[in-house]
């Protein structure tokens, strides 16, 4: 009778080999996960430790209060305005897409018809509001 197999990344490993796999993986996991760091060679040679920077409190902190730091908004990129001809082409394209839509009920049909009439008005107008 064959020992049960363990499937690992396309390789079949016998159950007795699981122990060997565990024994080989354990030291690697220990090395990767240990938290103690060795002191640097530079620090050992001089025998001096670098002191931490002194902490300076600007305002007294009471334990009951929480300070809220607002996130810094990223600057918005100002883009040049879209030319009127390009806006008209965009509105015509939107109108074509609205015409292709197939609706299933009256409410959707009514909404799309209103949007199409608004687009037709914007396309036919002398000046287009900026987008």
C-alpha positions in Angstrom: 0.0 0.0 0.0 1.3 3.5 -1.0 1.4 6.3 1.6 -1.1 9.2 0.9 0.2 11.9 -1.3 0.3 15.7 -0.7 0.1 17.9 -3.8 2.4 20.9 -3.7 2.7 23.1 -6.8 2.4 20.2 -9.2 4.7 17.9 -7.2 3.3 14.9 -5.4 5.0 14.4 -2.1 4.6 11.3 0.1 3.3 11.7 3.6 6.6 10.6 5.0 8.2 13.4 3.0 6.0 16.0 4.7 8.2 15.8 7.8 11.3 16.5 5.7 9.6 19.4 4.0 8.6 20.8 7.4 12.1 20.3 8.8 13.6 22.2 5.8 11.0 25.0 5.8 11.2 25.7 9.6 14.7 27.2 9.7 13.9 29.4 6.7 10.7 30.7 8.4 12.6 31.3 11.6 15.3 33.4 9.8 12.6 35.4 8.0 10.4 36.0 10.9 12.7 36.6 13.8 12.5 40.0 15.4 15.9 40.5 16.9 18.3 42.4 14.8 22.1 42.2 15.0 23.8 45.4 15.9 25.6 47.0 13.0 29.3 46.5 12.6 29.8 50.3 12.7 28.2 50.5 16.1 30.3 47.6 17.5 33.6 49.2 16.4 33.1 52.6 18.0 31.3 51.2 21.1 29.0 54.3 21.1 25.3 54.4 20.7 23.5 57.1 19.0 21.0 58.8 21.3 17.5 59.4 20.2 16.4 62.9 19.2 15.0 64.8 22.2 11.2 65.0 22.3 9.9 68.6 22.5 6.2 69.1 23.3 4.7 72.3 22.0 1.4 72.0 23.8 0.4 70.1 26.8 -1.6 67.0 25.9 -4.5 66.0 28.1 -5.4 62.3 28.1 -9.1 63.0 27.4 -8.6 65.0 24.3 -7.9 63.6 20.8 -6.1 65.6 18.2 -7.5 65.3 14.8 -5.2 65.8 11.9 -7.0 66.7 8.6 -5.6 65.0 5.5 -3.8 67.3 3.1 -5.8 67.5 -0.2 -3.8 66.8 -3.3 -3.6 69.8 -5.7 -6.1 69.6 -8.5 -4.7 69.7 -12.0 -6.3 72.4 -14.1 -6.8 71.3 -17.7 -7.2 73.6 -20.6 -10.9 74.2 -21.7 -12.3 71.9 -24.4 -12.8 73.6 -27.7 -16.5 74.3 -28.7 -16.2 72.1 -31.8 -15.0 69.2 -29.8 -17.8 69.7 -27.3 -20.3 69.6 -30.2 -18.8 66.4 -31.5 -18.9 64.9 -28.0 -22.6 65.9 -27.6 -23.4 64.3 -31.1 -21.7 61.1 -30.0 -23.7 61.0 -26.8 -26.9 61.6 -28.8 -26.0 58.7 -31.1 -25.4 56.4 -28.1 -28.7 57.4 -26.5 -30.4 56.5 -29.8 -28.9 53.0 -29.6 -30.3 52.3 -26.2 -33.2 49.8 -26.1 -35.6 50.4 -23.2 -37.9 47.9 -21.5 -40.5 50.2 -19.9 -42.1 53.6 -20.4 -40.2 55.4 -17.6 -36.8 54.6 -19.0 -38.0 55.6 -22.5 -39.4 58.9 -21.2 -36.1 59.7 -19.4 -34.0 58.9 -22.5 -36.3 61.0 -24.7 -35.9 64.0 -22.3 -32.1 63.5 -22.4 -32.1 63.3 -26.2 -34.2 66.5 -26.5 -31.8 68.3 -24.2 -28.8 67.1 -26.2 -30.5 68.3 -29.5 -31.0 71.7 -27.9 -27.4 72.0 -26.9 -26.1 70.9 -30.3 -28.3 73.4 -32.1 -27.5 76.3 -29.7 -25.1 79.1 -30.8 -23.0 78.8 -27.7 -22.4 75.7 -25.6 -21.9 75.9 -21.8 -18.5 74.8 -20.8 -18.1 71.2 -19.7 
